[in-house]
Amino acid sequence: MHRLFEKRRSVREYKARMVDQSLIKNLMETIKMKPGLVEEVETEFVFLKEGKQIHGMLDGQVGYYGKLIQAPHYFAVLSENKKGSLMNAGYMVEQFNLLATDKGLGTCTIEVPEDTSAIKEVLGIGSGMDLMVLLALGYPKKERKVSNIYDTMLKGSLSPLTELGYPKIDPEYSKEPVSSRLAVDEIVFDGKWGEKVDMEELQKIGVDEVFYYMRLAPSWGNRQPWRFILDDNRIALLMKSGCEGVSEKIEKIESGIAMLYLELAMAEKGMAGSWSLDGEKNNYKLPDDYYVVGHFGS
């Protein structure tokens, strides 16, 4: 996997230093307490201590064009195979990444093939659950900042990371140019596909910053596959399907990541809510290559 967290600063170069086992234990215990997107789906993070050995066994089989990033440690992310499990995995993986960032660690999410039975066997994982992704973990060679998805527009305001239990992450602005990103009124529609939103109205209801942040949400190749429709008191998340080089598995995982980002941004604005994962019939008049992932509302 190459670019999923480019804006969140995925780490692809690590110091050789091993991570203290007490810190690993804390991460594992904390992620167990974090709520998932789908309560009925069990997710497990399996720690793989010997990174050098793992790299030797799996390089050429996983990762971006089969290239596995070298790291002191890895995690295997497993999940039950149930409705919504891929989106739930993306949601949980990003929570883990934030926890690791809070501890001064770096991570990178690594794509695995559709059939992971051979990889699980190599890793000695006997669980019947599906292997969703691998995570590289260690101390980054260079200092990294969390994505400007979590920045705040007004100086002195709280980051949603602080409010949601990640107080140590520095929410400084990213100076990285974003001119290539689609504008807010190109990714957000009012009521149906193609219906331009009124930016002044977005400001009145207090969600203009939310969608500014969502322009920066990470996706494979930074292709911005998501769109949003304001539907009365709900926000519909739409995803583009069939993108070249992107599997359905990855598409669903990054849907879950986008859900977490929107949830955090809405929480910062004092508009907490929850997701319903439904592709219910609607009058959105979507193009054939877009579908409804779910709706966020209070």
QUIDAQUI-V104989 format. One record per residue. N is the residue number from 1. SS is DSSP state (h for helix, s for strand, l for the rest). NEAR is the number of other ideal C-beta (glycine too) atoms within 8 Angstrom. Layout:
# QUIDAQUI-V104989
N:SS:NEAR
N:SS:NEAR
This chain:
# QUIDAQUI-V104989
1:l:11
2:l:7
3:l:11
4:l:12
5:l:13
6:l:9
7:l:13
8:l:10
9:l:10
10:l:12
11:l:12
12:l:6
13:l:6
14:s:13
15:l:8
16:l:5
17:l:7
18:l:6
19:l:12
20:l:6
21:h:6
22:h:6
23:h:10
24:h:11
25:h:8
26:h:9
27:h:13
28:h:10
29:h:8
30:h:9
31:h:12
32:h:6
33:h:5
34:l:9
35:l:3
36:l:10
37:l:12
38:l:12
39:l:5
40:l:4
41:l:12
42:l:6
43:s:12
44:s:9
45:s:13
46:s:11
47:s:8
48:s:11
49:l:5
50:l:6
51:h:14
52:h:8
53:h:7
54:h:11
55:h:11
56:h:7
57:h:8
58:h:13
59:s:10
60:l:6
61:l:9
62:s:11
63:l:11
64:s:7
65:l:5
66:l:9
67:s:8
68:l:12
69:l:9
70:l:8
71:l:12
72:l:13
73:s:14
74:s:12
75:s:12
76:s:13
77:s:17
78:s:13
79:s:15
80:l:9
81:l:6
82:l:8
83:l:5
84:l:10
85:h:14
86:h:13
87:h:17
88:h:15
89:h:15
90:h:16
91:h:14
92:h:15
93:h:16
94:h:12
95:h:11
96:h:15
97:h:13
98:h:12
99:h:13
100:h:12
101:h:14
102:h:11
103:l:10
104:l:5
105:l:12
106:s:14
107:s:14
108:s:13
109:s:13
110:s:14
111:s:11
112:l:10
113:l:8
114:l:5
115:l:5
116:l:10
117:h:6
118:h:8
119:h:13
120:h:12
121:h:8
122:h:8
123:h:12
124:l:5
125:l:10
126:l:4
127:l:8
128:l:2
129:l:10
130:s:9
131:s:13
132:s:13
133:s:13
134:s:13
135:s:16
136:s:17
137:s:13
138:s:15
139:l:11
140:s:12
141:l:6
142:l:5
143:l:4
144:l:9
145:l:8
146:l:13
147:l:12
148:h:11
149:h:15
150:h:12
151:l:11
152:l:9
153:l:6
154:l:5
155:l:4
156:l:3
157:l:8
158:l:7
159:l:13
160:h:11
161:h:15
162:h:10
163:h:9
164:l:8
165:l:5
166:l:12
167:l:7
168:l:6
169:l:13
170:l:6
171:l:10
172:l:6
173:l:5
174:l:9
175:l:4
176:l:6
177:l:5
178:l:8
179:l:4
180:l:4
181:l:8
182:l:6
183:l:7
184:h:12
185:h:8
186:h:6
187:h:13
188:s:13
189:s:14
190:s:10
191:l:8
192:l:10
193:l:11
194:l:6
195:l:8
196:s:7
197:l:12
198:l:7
199:h:9
200:h:6
201:h:8
202:h:13
203:h:8
204:h:6
205:h:6
206:l:9
207:l:10
208:h:10
209:h:11
210:h:12
211:h:13
212:h:10
213:h:14
214:h:15
215:l:13
216:l:12
217:l:13
218:l:14
219:l:13
220:h:13
221:h:8
222:h:9
223:l:9
224:l:10
225:l:10
226:s:14
227:s:10
228:s:13
229:s:14
230:s:12
231:s:11
232:l:4
233:l:5
234:s:9
235:s:11
236:s:13
237:s:15
238:s:14
239:s:12
240:s:11
241:l:9
242:l:5
243:l:10
244:l:4
245:l:5
246:l:10
247:l:7
248:h:6
249:h:9
250:h:10
251:h:13
252:h:11
253:h:15
254:h:14
255:h:15
256:h:18
257:h:15
258:h:14
259:h:17
260:h:13
261:h:13
262:h:13
263:h:11
264:h:13
265:h:14
266:h:13
267:h:12
268:h:14
269:l:10
270:l:6
271:l:9
272:l:6
273:l:9
274:s:6
275:s:10
276:s:7
277:l:10
278:l:7
279:l:5
280:l:5
281:l:2
282:l:7
283:l:4
284:l:13
285:l:6
286:l:9
287:l:5
288:l:4
289:l:6
290:s:11
291:s:8
292:s:13
293:s:11
294:s:12
295:s:12
296:s:13
297:s:9
298:l:6
